[in-house]
Amino acid sequence: MEKIIQEYVEYLQENLPESDEFWKLEKRIKNDKKKPGVLIELQKSSMIWDIARLVHDDVITIKELEGFSNELVEAIV
């Protein structure tokens, strides 16, 4: 979430018209709420997909999966 907040800050510093900033940021926040790094329902049955989404959205890295089973890492990559 820290990365997302920093992106909001950078966007707000672009000096666009206030109404454009507001509506674009509102849309971005609405979309970001659905990202796994912000909100995720953890279930064992969807674990591999959840981890893959976290890697895809740069919430975690493949390197951070060191120590997990080779089968899990291969399924993610």
Secondary structure, 3 states (H helix, E strand, C coil): CHHHHHHHHHHHCCCCCHHHHHHHHHHHHHHHCCCCCCCCCCCHHHHHHHHHHHHHCCCCCHHHHCCCCHHHHHHHC
